[in-house]
């Protein structure tokens, strides 16, 4: 298992912390942002393969922003995998 921290860009959440365990996401925690929505996303994707999360959430936007907290999670996963 490996722990990761990602500083977000262009969204309300300031940071995303998560763990990767055998290619699956665990313990996803957003700092800042829409608390209820982000906790719900975290629950829904807990244990899901990172590849599926990337496919599902990549490119998601928030209002007029070109990204979203969910899209930033995708960027965090990609950075964590190198």
mmCIF file of the N, C-alpha and C atoms, coordinates in Angstrom:
data_MODEL
# 
_entry.id   MODEL 
# 
loop_
_atom_site.group_PDB 
_atom_site.id 
_atom_site.type_symbol 
_atom_site.label_atom_id 
_atom_site.label_alt_id 
_atom_site.label_comp_id 
_atom_site.label_asym_id 
_atom_site.label_entity_id 
_atom_site.label_seq_id 
_atom_site.pdbx_PDB_ins_code 
_atom_site.Cartn_x 
_atom_site.Cartn_y 
_atom_site.Cartn_z 
_atom_site.occupancy 
_atom_site.B_iso_or_equiv 
_atom_site.pdbx_formal_charge 
_atom_site.auth_seq_id 
_atom_site.auth_comp_id 
_atom_site.auth_asym_id 
_atom_site.auth_atom_id 
_atom_site.pdbx_PDB_model_num 
ATOM 1   N N  . UNK A 1 1  ? 0.836   -1.165 0.000   1.00 0.00 ? 1  UNK A N  1 
ATOM 2   C CA . UNK A 1 1  ? 0.000   0.000  0.000   1.00 0.00 ? 1  UNK A CA 1 
ATOM 3   C C  . UNK A 1 1  ? 0.891   1.241  0.000   1.00 0.00 ? 1  UNK A C  1 
ATOM 4   N N  . UNK A 1 2  ? 0.500   2.242  -0.782  1.00 0.00 ? 2  UNK A N  1 
ATOM 5   C CA . UNK A 1 2  ? 1.274   3.476  -0.815  1.00 0.00 ? 2  UNK A CA 1 
ATOM 6   C C  . UNK A 1 2  ? 0.349   4.675  -0.621  1.00 0.00 ? 2  UNK A C  1 
ATOM 7   N N  . UNK A 1 3  ? 0.770   5.598  0.240   1.00 0.00 ? 3  UNK A N  1 
ATOM 8   C CA . UNK A 1 3  ? -0.001  6.803  0.528   1.00 0.00 ? 3  UNK A CA 1 
ATOM 9   C C  . UNK A 1 3  ? 0.461   7.939  -0.373  1.00 0.00 ? 3  UNK A C  1 
ATOM 10  N N  . UNK A 1 4  ? -0.488  8.759  -0.802  1.00 0.00 ? 4  UNK A N  1 
ATOM 11  C CA . UNK A 1 4  ? -0.189  9.858  -1.712  1.00 0.00 ? 4  UNK A CA 1 
ATOM 12  C C  . UNK A 1 4  ? -0.928  11.123 -1.287  1.00 0.00 ? 4  UNK A C  1 
ATOM 13  N N  . UNK A 1 5  ? -0.304  12.264 -1.540  1.00 0.00 ? 5  UNK A N  1 
ATOM 14  C CA . UNK A 1 5  ? -0.901  13.574 -1.311  1.00 0.00 ? 5  UNK A CA 1 
ATOM 15  C C  . UNK A 1 5  ? -0.749  14.375 -2.584  1.00 0.00 ? 5  UNK A C  1 
ATOM 16  N N  . UNK A 1 6  ? -1.827  15.029 -2.987  1.00 0.00 ? 6  UNK A N  1 
ATOM 17  C CA . UNK A 1 6  ? -1.823  15.824 -4.213  1.00 0.00 ? 6  UNK A CA 1 
ATOM 18  C C  . UNK A 1 6  ? -2.400  17.198 -3.908  1.00 0.00 ? 6  UNK A C  1 
ATOM 19  N N  . UNK A 1 7  ? -1.679  18.247 -4.273  1.00 0.00 ? 7  UNK A N  1 
ATOM 20  C CA . UNK A 1 7  ? -2.148  19.627 -4.145  1.00 0.00 ? 7  UNK A CA 1 
ATOM 21  C C  . UNK A 1 7  ? -2.929  19.964 -5.407  1.00 0.00 ? 7  UNK A C  1 
ATOM 22  N N  . UNK A 1 8  ? -4.204  20.254 -5.255  1.00 0.00 ? 8  UNK A N  1 
ATOM 23  C CA . UNK A 1 8  ? -5.074  20.492 -6.406  1.00 0.00 ? 8  UNK A CA 1 
ATOM 24  C C  . UNK A 1 8  ? -4.806  21.855 -7.042  1.00 0.00 ? 8  UNK A C  1 
ATOM 25  N N  . UNK A 1 9  ? -5.323  22.010 -8.261  1.00 0.00 ? 9  UNK A N  1 
ATOM 26  C CA . UNK A 1 9  ? -5.190  23.266 -9.008  1.00 0.00 ? 9  UNK A CA 1 
ATOM 27  C C  . UNK A 1 9  ? -6.540  23.624 -9.626  1.00 0.00 ? 9  UNK A C  1 
ATOM 28  N N  . UNK A 1 10 ? -6.984  24.868 -9.378  1.00 0.00 ? 10 UNK A N  1 
ATOM 29  C CA . UNK A 1 10 ? -8.176  25.370 -10.052 1.00 0.00 ? 10 UNK A CA 1 
ATOM 30  C C  . UNK A 1 10 ? -9.508  24.905 -9.510  1.00 0.00 ? 10 UNK A C  1 
ATOM 31  N N  . UNK A 1 11 ? -9.533  24.344 -8.309  1.00 0.00 ? 11 UNK A N  1 
ATOM 32  C CA . UNK A 1 11 ? -10.789 23.872 -7.709  1.00 0.00 ? 11 UNK A CA 1 
ATOM 33  C C  . UNK A 1 11 ? -10.862 24.322 -6.249  1.00 0.00 ? 11 UNK A C  1 
ATOM 34  N N  . UNK A 1 12 ? -12.014 24.123 -5.639  1.00 0.00 ? 12 UNK A N  1 
ATOM 35  C CA . UNK A 1 12 ? -12.209 24.539 -4.247  1.00 0.00 ? 12 UNK A CA 1 
ATOM 36  C C  . UNK A 1 12 ? -11.435 23.670 -3.263  1.00 0.00 ? 12 UNK A C  1 
ATOM 37  N N  . UNK A 1 13 ? -11.378 22.367 -3.515  1.00 0.00 ? 13 UNK A N  1 
ATOM 38  C CA . UNK A 1 13 ? -10.586 21.488 -2.641  1.00 0.00 ? 13 UNK A CA 1 
ATOM 39  C C  . UNK A 1 13 ? -9.115  21.867 -2.786  1.00 0.00 ? 13 UNK A C  1 
ATOM 40  N N  . UNK A 1 14 ? -8.404  21.861 -1.675  1.00 0.00 ? 14 UNK A N  1 
ATOM 41  C CA . UNK A 1 14 ? -6.991  22.254 -1.701  1.00 0.00 ? 14 UNK A CA 1 
ATOM 42  C C  . UNK A 1 14 ? -6.041  21.072 -1.832  1.00 0.00 ? 14 UNK A C  1 
ATOM 43  N N  . UNK A 1 15 ? -6.496  19.915 -1.382  1.00 0.00 ? 15 UNK A N  1 
ATOM 44  C CA . UNK A 1 15 ? -5.602  18.750 -1.336  1.00 0.00 ? 15 UNK A CA 1 
ATOM 45  C C  . UNK A 1 15 ? -6.420  17.466 -1.386  1.00 0.00 ? 15 UNK A C  1 
ATOM 46  N N  . UNK A 1 16 ? -5.802  16.435 -1.949  1.00 0.00 ? 16 UNK A N  1 
ATOM 47  C CA . UNK A 1 16 ? -6.399  15.100 -1.969  1.00 0.00 ? 16 UNK A CA 1 
ATOM 48  C C  . UNK A 1 16 ? -5.371  14.132 -1.408  1.00 0.00 ? 16 UNK A C  1 
ATOM 49  N N  . UNK A 1 17 ? -5.784  13.353 -0.424  1.00 0.00 ? 17 UNK A N  1 
ATOM 50  C CA . UNK A 1 17 ? -4.949  12.289 0.137   1.00 0.00 ? 17 UNK A CA 1 
ATOM 51  C C  . UNK A 1 17 ? -5.620  10.965 -0.172  1.00 0.00 ? 17 UNK A C  1 
ATOM 52  N N  . UNK A 1 18 ? -4.825  9.979  -0.546  1.00 0.00 ? 18 UNK A N  1 
ATOM 53  C CA . UNK A 1 18 ? -5.394  8.671  -0.868  1.00 0.00 ? 18 UNK A CA 1 
ATOM 54  C C  . UNK A 1 18 ? -4.309  7.610  -0.784  1.00 0.00 ? 18 UNK A C  1 
ATOM 55  N N  . UNK A 1 19 ? -4.769  6.376  -0.790  1.00 0.00 ? 19 UNK A N  1 
ATOM 56  C CA . UNK A 1 19 ? -3.857  5.243  -0.806  1.00 0.00 ? 19 UNK A CA 1 
ATOM 57  C C  . UNK A 1 19 ? -4.162  4.390  -2.027  1.00 0.00 ? 19 UNK A C  1 
ATOM 58  N N  . UNK A 1 20 ? -3.113  3.805  -2.571  1.00 0.00 ? 20 UNK A N  1 
ATOM 59  C CA . UNK A 1 20 ? -3.250  2.826  -3.645  1.00 0.00 ? 20 UNK A CA 1 
ATOM 60  C C  . UNK A 1 20 ? -2.821  1.477  -3.089  1.00 0.00 ? 20 UNK A C  1 
ATOM 61  N N  . UNK A 1 21 ? -3.711  0.502  -3.204  1.00 0.00 ? 21 UNK A N  1 
ATOM 62  C CA . UNK A 1 21 ? -3.425  -0.843 -2.711  1.00 0.00 ? 21 UNK A CA 1 
ATOM 63  C C  . UNK A 1 21 ? -3.757  -1.841 -3.819  1.00 0.00 ? 21 UNK A C  1 
ATOM 64  N N  . UNK A 1 22 ? -2.737  -2.463 -4.363  1.00 0.00 ? 22 UNK A N  1 
ATOM 65  C CA . UNK A 1 22 ? -2.925  -3.420 -5.456  1.00 0.00 ? 22 UNK A CA 1 
ATOM 66  C C  . UNK A 1 22 ? -3.749  -2.825 -6.594  1.00 0.00 ? 22 UNK A C  1 
ATOM 67  N N  . UNK A 1 23 ? -3.458  -1.553 -6.929  1.00 0.00 ? 23 UNK A N  1 
ATOM 68  C CA . UNK A 1 23 ? -4.140  -0.896 -8.039  1.00 0.00 ? 23 UNK A CA 1 
ATOM 69  C C  . UNK A 1 23 ? -5.507  -0.333 -7.719  1.00 0.00 ? 23 UNK A C  1 
ATOM 70  N N  . UNK A 1 24 ? -5.944  -0.450 -6.465  1.00 0.00 ? 24 UNK A N  1 
ATOM 71  C CA . UNK A 1 24 ? -7.260  0.050  -6.066  1.00 0.00 ? 24 UNK A CA 1 
ATOM 72  C C  . UNK A 1 24 ? -7.119  1.257  -5.141  1.00 0.00 ? 24 UNK A C  1 
ATOM 73  N N  . UNK A 1 25 ? -8.092  2.142  -5.213  1.00 0.00 ? 25 UNK A N  1 
ATOM 74  C CA . UNK A 1 25 ? -8.098  3.337  -4.354  1.00 0.00 ? 25 UNK A CA 1 
ATOM 75  C C  . UNK A 1 25 ? -8.668  3.010  -2.981  1.00 0.00 ? 25 UNK A C  1 
ATOM 76  N N  . UNK A 1 26 ? -8.047  3.575  -1.976  1.00 0.00 ? 26 UNK A N  1 
ATOM 77  C CA . UNK A 1 26 ? -8.499  3.422  -0.586  1.00 0.00 ? 26 UNK A CA 1 
ATOM 78  C C  . UNK A 1 26 ? -8.339  4.758  0.128   1.00 0.00 ? 26 UNK A C  1 
ATOM 79  N N  . UNK A 1 27 ? -9.197  4.987  1.097   1.00 0.00 ? 27 UNK A N  1 
ATOM 80  C CA . UNK A 1 27 ? -9.051  6.128  2.012   1.00 0.00 ? 27 UNK A CA 1 
ATOM 81  C C  . UNK A 1 27 ? -8.873  7.464  1.282   1.00 0.00 ? 27 UNK A C  1 
ATOM 82  N N  . UNK A 1 28 ? -9.720  7.741  0.308   1.00 0.00 ? 28 UNK A N  1 
ATOM 83  C CA . UNK A 1 28 ? -9.642  9.014  -0.412  1.00 0.00 ? 28 UNK A CA 1 
ATOM 84  C C  . UNK A 1 28 ? -10.232 10.108 0.481   1.00 0.00 ? 28 UNK A C  1 
ATOM 85  N N  . UNK A 1 29 ? -9.447  11.179 0.693   1.00 0.00 ? 29 UNK A N  1 
ATOM 86  C CA . UNK A 1 29 ? -9.874  12.290 1.540   1.00 0.00 ? 29 UNK A CA 1 
ATOM 87  C C  . UNK A 1 29 ? -9.548  13.609 0.837   1.00 0.00 ? 29 UNK A C  1 
ATOM 88  N N  . UNK A 1 30 ? -10.556 14.435 0.698   1.00 0.00 ? 30 UNK A N  1 
ATOM 89  C CA . UNK A 1 30 ? -10.395 15.769 0.119   1.00 0.00 ? 30 UNK A CA 1 
ATOM 90  C C  . UNK A 1 30 ? -10.337 16.780 1.256   1.00 0.00 ? 30 UNK A C  1 
ATOM 91  N N  . UNK A 1 31 ? -9.459  17.765 1.137   1.00 0.00 ? 31 UNK A N  1 
ATOM 92  C CA . UNK A 1 31 ? -9.400  18.878 2.085   1.00 0.00 ? 31 UNK A CA 1 
ATOM 93  C C  . UNK A 1 31 ? -9.979  20.090 1.388   1.00 0.00 ? 31 UNK A C  1 
ATOM 94  N N  . UNK A 1 32 ? -11.056 20.634 1.943   1.00 0.00 ? 32 UNK A N  1 
ATOM 95  C CA . UNK A 1 32 ? -11.759 21.747 1.317   1.00 0.00 ? 32 UNK A CA 1 
ATOM 96  C C  . UNK A 1 32 ? -12.762 21.229 0.303   1.00 0.00 ? 32 UNK A C  1 
ATOM 97  N N  . UNK A 1 33 ? -13.399 22.133 -0.396  1.00 0.00 ? 33 UNK A N  1 
ATOM 98  C CA . UNK A 1 33 ? -14.370 21.752 -1.409  1.00 0.00 ? 33 UNK A CA 1 
ATOM 99  C C  . UNK A 1 33 ? -15.743 21.473 -0.822  1.00 0.00 ? 33 UNK A C  1 
ATOM 100 N N  . UNK A 1 34 ? -16.604 20.889 -1.602  1.00 0.00 ? 34 UNK A N  1 
ATOM 101 C CA . UNK A 1 34 ? -17.989 20.573 -1.205  1.00 0.00 ? 34 UNK A CA 1 
ATOM 102 C C  . UNK A 1 34 ? -17.983 19.289 -0.386  1.00 0.00 ? 34 UNK A C  1 
ATOM 103 N N  . UNK A 1 35 ? -17.955 19.441 0.920   1.00 0.00 ? 35 UNK A N  1 
ATOM 104 C CA . UNK A 1 35 ? -17.715 18.324 1.826   1.00 0.00 ? 35 UNK A CA 1 
ATOM 105 C C  . UNK A 1 35 ? -18.630 17.128 1.586   1.00 0.00 ? 35 UNK A C  1 
ATOM 106 N N  . UNK A 1 36 ? -19.922 17.345 1.539   1.00 0.00 ? 36 UNK A N  1 
ATOM 107 C CA . UNK A 1 36 ? -20.856 16.223 1.377   1.00 0.00 ? 36 UNK A CA 1 
ATOM 108 C C  . UNK A 1 36 ? -20.653 15.487 0.069   1.00 0.00 ? 36 UNK A C  1 
ATOM 109 N N  . UNK A 1 37 ? -20.515 16.229 -1.019  1.00 0.00 ? 37 UNK A N  1 
ATOM 110 C CA . UNK A 1 37 ? -20.324 15.608 -2.331  1.00 0.00 ? 37 UNK A CA 1 
ATOM 111 C C  . UNK A 1 37 ? -19.004 14.843 -2.401  1.00 0.00 ? 37 UNK A C  1 
ATOM 112 N N  . UNK A 1 38 ? -17.958 15.429 -1.853  1.00 0.00 ? 38 UNK A N  1 
ATOM 113 C CA . UNK A 1 38 ? -16.646 14.783 -1.942  1.00 0.00 ? 38 UNK A CA 1 
ATOM 114 C C  . UNK A 1 38 ? -16.559 13.565 -1.031  1.00 0.00 ? 38 UNK A C  1 
ATOM 115 N N  . UNK A 1 39 ? -17.230 13.599 0.122   1.00 0.00 ? 39 UNK A N  1 
ATOM 116 C CA . UNK A 1 39 ? -17.263 12.397 0.963   1.00 0.00 ? 39 UNK A CA 1 
ATOM 117 C C  . UNK A 1 39 ? -18.051 11.289 0.266   1.00 0.00 ? 39 UNK A C  1 
ATOM 118 N N  . UNK A 1 40 ? -19.118 11.665 -0.440  1.00 0.00 ? 40 UNK A N  1 
ATOM 119 C CA . UNK A 1 40 ? -19.907 10.669 -1.169  1.00 0.00 ? 40 UNK A CA 1 
ATOM 120 C C  . UNK A 1 40 ? -19.080 10.035 -2.283  1.00 0.00 ? 40 UNK A C  1 
ATOM 121 N N  . UNK A 1 41 ? -18.363 10.854 -3.050  1.00 0.00 ? 41 UNK A N  1 
ATOM 122 C CA . UNK A 1 41 ? -17.492 10.321 -4.103  1.00 0.00 ? 41 UNK A CA 1 
ATOM 123 C C  . UNK A 1 41 ? -16.476 9.363  -3.495  1.00 0.00 ? 41 UNK A C  1 
ATOM 124 N N  . UNK A 1 42 ? -15.882 9.767  -2.384  1.00 0.00 ? 42 UNK A N  1 
ATOM 125 C CA . UNK A 1 42 ? -14.872 8.926  -1.726  1.00 0.00 ? 42 UNK A CA 1 
ATOM 126 C C  . UNK A 1 42 ? -15.445 7.571  -1.340  1.00 0.00 ? 42 UNK A C  1 
ATOM 127 N N  . UNK A 1 43 ? -16.659 7.553  -0.819  1.00 0.00 ? 43 UNK A N  1 
ATOM 128 C CA . UNK A 1 43 ? -17.304 6.283  -0.439  1.00 0.00 ? 43 UNK A CA 1 
ATOM 129 C C  . UNK A 1 43 ? -17.590 5.424  -1.666  1.00 0.00 ? 43 UNK A C  1 
ATOM 130 N N  . UNK A 1 44 ? -18.063 6.061  -2.729  1.00 0.00 ? 44 UNK A N  1 
ATOM 131 C CA . UNK A 1 44 ? -18.430 5.315  -3.932  1.00 0.00 ? 44 UNK A CA 1 
ATOM 132 C C  . UNK A 1 44 ? -17.240 4.661  -4.617  1.00 0.00 ? 44 UNK A C  1 
ATOM 133 N N  . UNK A 1 45 ? -16.079 5.300  -4.543  1.00 0.00 ? 45 UNK A N  1 
ATOM 134 C CA . UNK A 1 45 ? -14.922 4.767  -5.265  1.00 0.00 ? 45 UNK A CA 1 
ATOM 135 C C  . UNK A 1 45 ? -13.985 3.950  -4.378  1.00 0.00 ? 45 UNK A C  1 
ATOM 136 N N  . UNK A 1 46 ? -14.260 3.858  -3.086  1.00 0.00 ? 46 UNK A N  1 
ATOM 137 C CA . UNK A 1 46 ? -13.391 3.099  -2.191  1.00 0.00 ? 46 UNK A CA 1 
ATOM 138 C C  . UNK A 1 46 ? -13.300 1.641  -2.643  1.00 0.00 ? 46 UNK A C  1 
ATOM 139 N N  . UNK A 1 47 ? -12.095 1.190  -2.900  1.00 0.00 ? 47 UNK A N  1 
ATOM 140 C CA . UNK A 1 47 ? -11.868 -0.181 -3.344  1.00 0.00 ? 47 UNK A CA 1 
ATOM 141 C C  . UNK A 1 47 ? -11.948 -0.370 -4.850  1.00 0.00 ? 47 UNK A C  1 
ATOM 142 N N  . UNK A 1 48 ? -12.343 0.661  -5.571  1.00 0.00 ? 48 UNK A N  1 
ATOM 143 C CA . UNK A 1 48 ? -12.471 0.570  -7.022  1.00 0.00 ? 48 UNK A CA 1 
ATOM 144 C C  . UNK A 1 48 ? -11.085 0.626  -7.665  1.00 0.00 ? 48 UNK A C  1 
ATOM 145 N N  . UNK A 1 49 ? -10.872 -0.152 -8.723  1.00 0.00 ? 49 UNK A N  1 
ATOM 146 C CA . UNK A 1 49 ? -9.593  -0.064 -9.426  1.00 0.00 ? 49 UNK A CA 1 
ATOM 147 C C  . UNK A 1 49 ? -9.342  1.354  -9.928  1.00 0.00 ? 49 UNK A C  1 
ATOM 148 N N  . UNK A 1 50 ? -8.131  1.828  -9.752  1.00 0.00 ? 50 UNK A N  1 
ATOM 149 C CA . UNK A 1 50 ? -7.771  3.183  -10.152 1.00 0.00 ? 50 UNK A CA 1 
ATOM 150 C C  . UNK A 1 50 ? -8.057  3.419  -11.639 1.00 0.00 ? 50 UNK A C  1 
ATOM 151 N N  . UNK A 1 51 ? -7.837  2.415  -12.478 1.00 0.00 ? 51 UNK A N  1 
ATOM 152 C CA . UNK A 1 51 ? -8.108  2.558  -13.917 1.00 0.00 ? 51 UNK A CA 1 
ATOM 153 C C  . UNK A 1 51 ? -9.573  2.896  -14.177 1.00 0.00 ? 51 UNK A C  1 
ATOM 154 N N  . UNK A 1 52 ? -10.474 2.267  -13.428 1.00 0.00 ? 52 UNK A N  1 
ATOM 155 C CA . UNK A 1 52 ? -11.908 2.537  -13.596 1.00 0.00 ? 52 UNK A CA 1 
ATOM 156 C C  . UNK A 1 52 ? -12.262 3.944  -13.135 1.00 0.00 ? 52 UNK A C  1 
ATOM 157 N N  . UNK A 1 53 ? -11.644 4.401  -12.055 1.00 0.00 ? 53 UNK A N  1 
ATOM 158 C CA . UNK A 1 53 ? -11.889 5.752  -11.562 1.00 0.00 ? 53 UNK A CA 1 
ATOM 159 C C  . UNK A 1 53 ? -11.424 6.771  -12.598 1.00 0.00 ? 53 UNK A C  1 
ATOM 160 N N  . UNK A 1 54 ? -10.263 6.553  -13.180 1.00 0.00 ? 54 UNK A N  1 
ATOM 161 C CA . UNK A 1 54 ? -9.749  7.450  -14.214 1.00 0.00 ? 54 UNK A CA 1 
ATOM 162 C C  . UNK A 1 54 ? -10.729 7.494  -15.390 1.00 0.00 ? 54 UNK A C  1 
ATOM 163 N N  . UNK A 1 55 ? -11.160 6.355  -15.853 1.00 0.00 ? 55 UNK A N  1 
ATOM 164 C CA . UNK A 1 55 ? -12.082 6.288  -16.985 1.00 0.00 ? 55 UNK A CA 1 
ATOM 165 C C  . UNK A 1 55 ? -13.404 6.986  -16.668 1.00 0.00 ? 55 UNK A C  1 
ATOM 166 N N  . UNK A 1 56 ? -13.886 6.832  -15.457 1.00 0.00 ? 56 UNK A N  1 
ATOM 167 C CA . UNK A 1 56 ? -15.174 7.377  -15.054 1.00 0.00 ? 56 UNK A CA 1 
ATOM 168 C C  . UNK A 1 56 ? -15.149 8.893  -14.840 1.00 0.00 ? 56 UNK A C  1 
ATOM 169 N N  . UNK A 1 57 ? -14.091 9.408  -14.234 1.00 0.00 ? 57 UNK A N  1 
ATOM 170 C CA . UNK A 1 57 ? -14.081 10.799 -13.777 1.00 0.00 ? 57 UNK A CA 1 
ATOM 171 C C  . UNK A 1 57 ? -13.242 11.765 -14.607 1.00 0.00 ? 57 UNK A C  1 
ATOM 172 N N  . UNK A 1 58 ? -12.383 11.259 -15.477 1.00 0.00 ? 58 UNK A N  1 
ATOM 173 C CA . UNK A 1 58 ? -11.508 12.150 -16.239 1.00 0.00 ? 58 UNK A CA 1 
ATOM 174 C C  . UNK A 1 58 ? -12.315 13.098 -17.115 1.00 0.00 ? 58 UNK A C  1 
ATOM 175 N N  . UNK A 1 59 ? -11.949 14.375 -17.067 1.00 0.00 ? 59 UNK A N  1 
ATOM 176 C CA . UNK A 1 59 ? -12.595 15.377 -17.905 1.00 0.00 ? 59 UNK A CA 1 
ATOM 177 C C  . UNK A 1 59 ? -13.845 15.993 -17.302 1.00 0.00 ? 59 UNK A C  1 
ATOM 178 N N  . UNK A 1 60 ? -14.252 15.523 -16.123 1.00 0.00 ? 60 UNK A N  1 
ATOM 179 C CA . UNK A 1 60 ? -15.412 16.097 -15.450 1.00 0.00 ? 60 UNK A CA 1 
ATOM 180 C C  . UNK A 1 60 ? -15.097 17.546 -15.077 1.00 0.00 ? 60 UNK A C  1 
ATOM 181 N N  . UNK A 1 61 ? -16.038 18.467 -15.341 1.00 0.00 ? 61 UNK A N  1 
ATOM 182 C CA . UNK A 1 61 ? -15.814 19.875 -15.037 1.00 0.00 ? 61 UNK A CA 1 
ATOM 183 C C  . UNK A 1 61 ? -16.781 20.354 -13.964 1.00 0.00 ? 61 UNK A C  1 
ATOM 184 N N  . UNK A 1 62 ? -16.504 21.536 -13.414 1.00 0.00 ? 62 UNK A N  1 
ATOM 185 C CA . UNK A 1 62 ? -17.338 22.138 -12.371 1.00 0.00 ? 62 UNK A CA 1 
ATOM 186 C C  . UNK A 1 62 ? -17.711 23.552 -12.821 1.00 0.00 ? 62 UNK A C  1 
ATOM 187 N N  . UNK A 1 63 ? -18.990 23.758 -13.064 1.00 0.00 ? 63 UNK A N  1 
ATOM 188 C CA . UNK A 1 63 ? -19.478 25.058 -13.548 1.00 0.00 ? 63 UNK A CA 1 
ATOM 189 C C  . UNK A 1 63 ? -18.667 25.488 -14.763 1.00 0.00 ? 63 UNK A C  1 
ATOM 190 N N  . UNK A 1 64 ? -18.044 26.648 -14.717 1.00 0.00 ? 64 UNK A N  1 
ATOM 191 C CA . UNK A 1 64 ? -17.285 27.151 -15.871 1.00 0.00 ? 64 UNK A CA 1 
ATOM 192 C C  . UNK A 1 64 ? -15.807 26.797 -15.799 1.00 0.00 ? 64 UNK A C  1 
ATOM 193 N N  . UNK A 1 65 ? -15.396 26.081 -14.761 1.00 0.00 ? 65 UNK A N  1 
ATOM 194 C CA . UNK A 1 65 ? -13.987 25.695 -14.609 1.00 0.00 ? 65 UNK A CA 1 
ATOM 195 C C  . UNK A 1 65 ? -13.663 24.557 -15.582 1.00 0.00 ? 65 UNK A C  1 
ATOM 196 N N  . UNK A 1 66 ? -12.452 24.505 -16.083 1.00 0.00 ? 66 UNK A N  1 
ATOM 197 C CA . UNK A 1 66 ? -12.075 23.435 -17.015 1.00 0.00 ? 66 UNK A CA 1 
ATOM 198 C C  . UNK A 1 66 ? -11.769 22.111 -16.309 1.00 0.00 ? 66 UNK A C  1 
ATOM 199 N N  . UNK A 1 67 ? -11.882 22.073 -14.992 1.00 0.00 ? 67 UNK A N  1 
ATOM 200 C CA . UNK A 1 67 ? -11.601 20.876 -14.202 1.00 0.00 ? 67 UNK A CA 1 
ATOM 201 C C  . UNK A 1 67 ? -12.596 20.812 -13.049 1.00 0.00 ? 67 UNK A C  1 
ATOM 202 N N  . UNK A 1 68 ? -12.475 19.805 -12.217 1.00 0.00 ? 68 UNK A N  1 
ATOM 203 C CA . UNK A 1 68 ? -13.317 19.646 -11.032 1.00 0.00 ? 68 UNK A CA 1 
ATOM 204 C C  . UNK A 1 68 ? -12.503 18.887 -9.989  1.00 0.00 ? 68 UNK A C  1 
ATOM 205 N N  . UNK A 1 69 ? -13.047 18.773 -8.804  1.00 0.00 ? 69 UNK A N  1 
ATOM 206 C CA . UNK A 1 69 ? -12.355 17.992 -7.773  1.00 0.00 ? 69 UNK A CA 1 
ATOM 207 C C  . UNK A 1 69 ? -12.196 16.535 -8.223  1.00 0.00 ? 69 UNK A C  1 
ATOM 208 N N  . UNK A 1 70 ? -13.221 16.010 -8.876  1.00 0.00 ? 70 UNK A N  1 
ATOM 209 C CA . UNK A 1 70 ? -13.144 14.635 -9.377  1.00 0.00 ? 70 UNK A CA 1 
ATOM 210 C C  . UNK A 1 70 ? -12.064 14.501 -10.449 1.00 0.00 ? 70 UNK A C  1 
ATOM 211 N N  . UNK A 1 71 ? -11.986 15.459 -11.347 1.00 0.00 ? 71 UNK A N  1 
ATOM 212 C CA . UNK A 1 71 ? -10.964 15.457 -12.383 1.00 0.00 ? 71 UNK A CA 1 
ATOM 213 C C  . UNK A 1 71 ? -9.574  15.624 -11.764 1.00 0.00 ? 71 UNK A C  1 
ATOM 214 N N  . UNK A 1 72 ? -9.485  16.415 -10.715 1.00 0.00 ? 72 UNK A N  1 
ATOM 215 C CA . UNK A 1 72 ? -8.203  16.566 -10.025 1.00 0.00 ? 72 UNK A CA 1 
ATOM 216 C C  . UNK A 1 72 ? -7.779  15.251 -9.367  1.00 0.00 ? 72 UNK A C  1 
ATOM 217 N N  . UNK A 1 73 ? -8.731  14.465 -8.902  1.00 0.00 ? 73 UNK A N  1 
ATOM 218 C CA . UNK A 1 73 ? -8.400  13.138 -8.374  1.00 0.00 ? 73 UNK A CA 1 
ATOM 219 C C  . UNK A 1 73 ? -7.766  12.288 -9.468  1.00 0.00 ? 73 UNK A C  1 
ATOM 220 N N  . UNK A 1 74 ? -8.286  12.377 -10.672 1.00 0.00 ? 74 UNK A N  1 
ATOM 221 C CA . UNK A 1 74 ? -7.696  11.648 -11.799 1.00 0.00 ? 74 UNK A CA 1 
ATOM 222 C C  . UNK A 1 74 ? -6.250  12.082 -12.001 1.00 0.00 ? 74 UNK A C  1 
ATOM 223 N N  . UNK A 1 75 ? -6.000  13.386 -11.951 1.00 0.00 ? 75 UNK A N  1 
ATOM 224 C CA . UNK A 1 75 ? -4.641  13.887 -12.115 1.00 0.00 ? 75 UNK A CA 1 
ATOM 225 C C  . UNK A 1 75 ? -3.742  13.367 -10.991 1.00 0.00 ? 75 UNK A C  1 
ATOM 226 N N  . UNK A 1 76 ? -4.295  13.287 -9.788  1.00 0.00 ? 76 UNK A N  1 
ATOM 227 C CA . UNK A 1 76 ? -3.537  12.773 -8.641  1.00 0.00 ? 76 UNK A CA 1 
ATOM 228 C C  . UNK A 1 76 ? -3.166  11.307 -8.852  1.00 0.00 ? 76 UNK A C  1 
ATOM 229 N N  . UNK A 1 77 ? -4.100  10.529 -9.341  1.00 0.00 ? 77 UNK A N  1 
ATOM 230 C CA . UNK A 1 77 ? -3.844  9.103  -9.611  1.00 0.00 ? 77 UNK A CA 1 
ATOM 231 C C  . UNK A 1 77 ? -2.752  8.962  -10.662 1.00 0.00 ? 77 UNK A C  1 
ATOM 232 N N  . UNK A 1 78 ? -2.859  9.733  -11.725 1.00 0.00 ? 78 UNK A N  1 
ATOM 233 C CA . UNK A 1 78 ? -1.847  9.661  -12.790 1.00 0.00 ? 78 UNK A CA 1 
ATOM 234 C C  . UNK A 1 78 ? -0.472  10.042 -12.266 1.00 0.00 ? 78 UNK A C  1 
ATOM 235 N N  . UNK A 1 79 ? -0.401  11.073 -11.439 1.00 0.00 ? 79 UNK A N  1 
ATOM 236 C CA . UNK A 1 79 ? 0.893   11.481 -10.866 1.00 0.00 ? 79 UNK A CA 1 
ATOM 237 C C  . UNK A 1 79 ? 1.440   10.391 -9.958  1.00 0.00 ? 79 UNK A C  1 
ATOM 238 N N  . UNK A 1 80 ? 0.589   9.780  -9.181  1.00 0.00 ? 80 UNK A N  1 
ATOM 239 C CA . UNK A 1 80 ? 1.019   8.743  -8.242  1.00 0.00 ? 80 UNK A CA 1 
ATOM 240 C C  . UNK A 1 80 ? 1.585   7.523  -8.974  1.00 0.00 ? 80 UNK A C  1 
ATOM 241 N N  . UNK A 1 81 ? 1.046   7.256  -10.142 1.00 0.00 ? 81 UNK A N  1 
ATOM 242 C CA . UNK A 1 81 ? 1.506   6.098  -10.914 1.00 0.00 ? 81 UNK A CA 1 
ATOM 243 C C  . UNK A 1 81 ? 2.731   6.421  -11.756 1.00 0.00 ? 81 UNK A C  1 
ATOM 244 N N  . UNK A 1 82 ? 3.059   7.706  -11.829 1.00 0.00 ? 82 UNK A N  1 
ATOM 245 C CA . UNK A 1 82 ? 4.259   8.114  -12.570 1.00 0.00 ? 82 UNK A CA 1 
ATOM 246 C C  . UNK A 1 82 ? 4.031   8.125  -14.002 1.00 0.00 ? 82 UNK A C  1 
# 
